[in-house]
Amino acid sequence: MKPAANVQQKDTQTTSETIQKGIKKPYKEVKNQIFFKTDKDDYVLVSNFTIENPYLISGKDPKRVIEVQNQFFEKVKFTISSLDFASIQKFKGKIEGLGNFLWFGGVHHLNLVKSYLFSTAKTAEEITFLGHNPEKDVYCFSNGIYNGKRFIDSDEDGFCESGSESSYYIPFMSKINDNDGNFDNYRKFVHIANDSISFEKWSGQVFKVYGDNGILSISYILSAIFRDVVFSHLHFFPHLFLFGPPQSGKSAQSDSIMCLFGVPQSPINLEAGSTQIGSFRKLEQVSNALVAFNEYKNNVEPKLIGLLKAAYDGQGREKGNYTNDSSTKTSHVRSGLVIAGQDLPSNDPALFSRVIPLTIVKQESYTDEERSNFSELASMEKSSITSVLIEILQHREYYKQEFPKKHKAMLTMLKKELADKMVNERSLLNYAILLTSIDIFSNKLKLPFNFQYFKTLLISQLIEYTKILNASTDVNNFWKAFEYLAMNYKLTFEKHYTKKPHIDSNGKEFDMIYLRWGFIYPEYRKWMYDQHNTPLSNDTLLQYLKNTPAYYKAENTRFGNETVHAQWFEFKKLNITLSINNNNSNLTT
C-alpha cells in the first residue's frame, strides 16, 4: 500500500503522539484515518476510520464500548465482546456491517491499537437486573442508580459514575441499544425526580382511595423494598393477593402499587398462555421491587401455580449449563409478587398459606369525593412517584439493623394476642413481616395511621384469613371425612375411635379423641375417591395432622377390651360434631 503523501504534514485533524497513563500512542490519526510508521520511515494506511474505547464493561460476559468515525465523518458507537475483539476476522466482520469502515492492517497493527486503547479505557460494572444490586450495594433504575445518598443519572450511553472509583453500565436505556426490544420492560423501571410528592402525601392519598386495603398495601410495599433483608433472616417472602369480582378495582390498585417503581409494567397474565419459563425470566429482571400477575383462577396451569409457590421460597428455575458435566444453574426470585384474581387459591392450601389476601369489594357507584381522591392519586402516579421510593430507600441501613429483633418481638406479640385462635404458623410469620415494617417506620416516615390502628386491623384480617385457610386445608378435608363417616356409622365407636376425658400433668381435665389410625385411614381414602378428590398418602396426612394445634401425642390407648396404639387429639380444637354410636350421645365442640 502506498503511504499517504501528506501524513507528515501538520493537519488540524492530526492528533499528536500523546502519552496517556504512560503509554505512547503507536500510530497517527489523520483525517479520521489510522497510519502506522514503517521501517522505511514512511507511513502505511491501516484503516479508513479512527477508533476509541472509552469503557471496558466487566461482568460474566465482558465487552467493550467502541466508537469509530470514518474519513467521511460517519460515526458509530457499539459494543463488542472480548472474544470478538480478539479475532481480527470477527472484528472486521462487525465493523464492516456497520457501514463504510474498512480495516487494511494485520493482526499486529490491531494489537498495537488495542494496547493503547486498553490502557486508557475505564472499567464499568454491568447492571444485569434492576432494583437492589447486593454486590454493588446500589439501587438501580434504567436511567441511573441510587447509591444510598443520592440518585446519579446515567449518560446517554448508559454509563454512570459513582465517585472516583465506581462506574456502572446500565444497558437498558443506552443509545447503543436503542433498537433492542428485549429491554422494553426494563425501560419502564425509570426514576423521574418529583420532589413535590413525598411519602406522607402519597401514602395519605393511598389511604383515602383504598382505605384499609391501602394500609395493608403500604405495609407490604415497605417490606418488599427490603425483601432481601427479610429473606436473609426468614428464607421466604409472602405474596400480596388482590381478590375480587370483575371490574372491582383490582387492576387499579395493582397499578398504584407498581407505580412506585416507574411506569407500571404489564402484568403476567396467568390465564392467557403465559409459560413458566417466561414468567421466571420476568421475575429475574428486578430485585427488591414488585412483579404483577393477574387473572389468577384455581384452574390455572399447575406449573404456574408451582411457580407461585416456589417464588415464596425464592426458588427460580433450574437449567443445565452448556458444559460437559451435569452441572446446573438455578435462577433466583428477588422481588415480591402482586397477584390479582377472581378466585382465592383455596383449592391449594400450600399456595393459600403463602399469600396475604386483600378482598376488593365492587362498588356500583362512587361519591364526588371518592372520584376526586382517585383522580388526585392518578395524577400523582402519572407525574412519577419514584421519589417516594428514594425516600424509603434512605432508611435501608436502619431497616436492616432493626428487622431481626423487631420481627421476633412482633411474632411473639401476635402469638400472645391470638393464643386462643387456631392460626397457621406460616400465616403468623407472614403477617408479622408487615407488622414489623410498620413498627420500624413508625418513627421514620409520616404514616397516615398509627401503629395501634394497624395492629388491630392486621389481627382482624389474620383471624378472617385463618378461617378461610383452615376451611380449605387437607387437614380440614380429613376431619370433614371423619365427621361424615362417624355420623353415618362407617366408623365405629370403640373400634375406629374413642373419646374420653384426659387429665394432664397439671391436673387439667379436657376431652380427648383417640384415633386408631390403621383402621381410619383406609376409610378416609375411600371417601376421598368417592368425592372425586385425591387423598393424601398415609404418612403425609398423618404428618400434617401432627403439625396442627389439636394434636396431642401418640400412645397406647384402651379401646373397649383391647389396648391399641392411637393418635390423640384435643376434641374442642377440632370444630366437629359427633354422634357416638353406642349411646346416641352427641358431642359438639
PyMOL commands that set and color helices and strands:
alter all, ss='L'
color gray80, all
select helices_A, chain A and resi 82-85+88-96+107-120+171-173+175-177+181-187+199-224+227-234+250-261+276-283+302-312+349-352+368-383+386-393+396-417+425-441+451-472+474-487+517-530+538-546+571-573
alter helices_A, ss='H'
color red, helices_A
select strands_A, chain A and resi 19-20+23-24+28-30+33-37+43-47+49-58+63-70+75-81+122-126+130-133+138-141+144-146+151-153+159-162+166-169+239-243+268-269+286-287+290-296+315-320+328-332+336-341+355-359+497-503+509-515+551-559+562-570+577-579+586-588
alter strands_A, ss='S'
color yellow, strands_A
deselect
rebuild
show_as cartoon
